[in-house]
Amino acid sequence: MEEMKEKNKIKNQVEKNEVTDDGKLIRISTEADEALTGLLKRVNNTEDMLKVTKWSMASYIIEKFCPSFTADDIKAVYMRTVTELDLFRGAYKRAMETGVIPDNLRDLLFANAGLTPGPKKVKKIRHTVGSNATINELGKS
């Protein structure tokens, strides 16, 4: 008996999704949902009996504004969603792949540890006198 109830429940959920869902399901914030609902009420606040659905309104907005999405808009989205920990993970991954820590991050790491970074190591200049390159050139002449 309970198996039948469970099967009917699953069947009803599938039918409900098939009837109401024409595309992919996405999650949006409650603020975005409230804004979309308010806009939907404004659109549907007409005397005619035609009603616009929430998914058609959202689809229209996405299709209309995606082509005009600028680099500033992308930065704004990152600022709303990316955390400091995400930024740190990205910097850590790049540092591990390249073996180079950016100077500003290096300074912050030393400051956070209460240490002062020493002067950068200076690479010694290679002398060409007496080197293999010079000896090879002498042999060719």
N, C-alpha and C positions, 0 to 999 in steps of 0.2 A: 504494500500500500504506500509506504513512504518512498519506494523507488519510483512509483508512478507519479507522485507529487514532484519529486526531484526532476524527472524527465520532462514533465509539463512545464516546470519552472524554467528549465534550460531552453525548451522549445519556445516559450513565450519571450525569453530574452533574445533569442536569435531572431524571431519574427519581428520583434520591436526594433532591433538594430537594422534589419533589412528594410523596414518601412521608413524609418526616420533618418537613416544614415546613407547619404549618397556618396560620401567620400571618406577620407581618412579622419580618424578621431585625433584631435589635438587638445592639449590642456592650455587654458589661458588663465591669467590672474583674475581674481575677483573684481579688481578695479576695471580691467578690460571688459569683463562680462557685464558689469554695471553700465559702462559707457556704451557698449553695444546694445544693451537692452533699452537704454534711454534713447538712443538713435532710432532703434526699431519702433519705439512708441511714437516718436515724431513722424516717422515715415508712414506708419499705419494709422495716424490720426487724421484720416480723411473721411469724407462722406461716402465715397464709393465702397463697395463691399470687398474690394481686392485687398488681400493681406500679403505682406512680404514675410518670409520666414527668416529666422535668425541665421541659418546656414547660408541662405542666398545673400543676405546682407554682408556677412563676413566674407564670403567668396568674392563679392563685388569689390569690397574694400581692398582685399589682398591683390586681386587682379589689377585694380586701378593704380595702386600706389607702389607695387613692386618695381615696375620699370623706372620710376623716378627716385628710387632709394639711393641716397648719396653716401659718400664716405663718412660724412658727419653723422648721418643716421646710423651707420654701422658702428661708429664709435659710441654713440649714445646707447645703442643696444648693449654693447660690451660693458659700458659703465653701469648699466642696470643689472647685469647678470653675472659678471665676472667678479670673483672675490679675490682678496689679497693672497689667499692660499693658492688659488688657481694661477695667479701671476708668478708666485714663487715657484710652483711646480714647473711652469714653463721655462723660467730662467734656470732652474736647476737642471732640467733636461738638456737645454742647450749647452750649459757649462759642462755637463758630463759627456756629451757627444763631441764637443770641440776641444775640451781641455782648457778653455779660456774663460775666466770669470771677468765680467765687465768691471771696469774700474770703480764705478759708483757702487756696485753691489759689494765689491771687495772692501771698499772703505766702510760701508755700513756693517759688514760682518765684523771687521776689526773693532769698530766703535761699539757694537752690541756686546762684544766680548770684553770690552774695557781695555783694549790694547791699542797701541799706536802702530800703524804699519811702518815697516822699515822702508828705506829707499829701494826703489826698483833696482833689480840687478841689471847692470850694464853689460851688454855682450862685448866681448873682446873683439877688437878689429883684427881681421885676418891679414897677416903680412904676406905679401907675395914674394918677397925676397927669400930665396931658399926653399920655396914651396915646390910641390910636385909640378904645378903648372909652369913655373919658371924653368925648372930643369927640363921638362918636356919641350918647351919652346926653344931652349938652348940646343937641344939635341937635333931639332928639325933644321936649324940654320946651318 
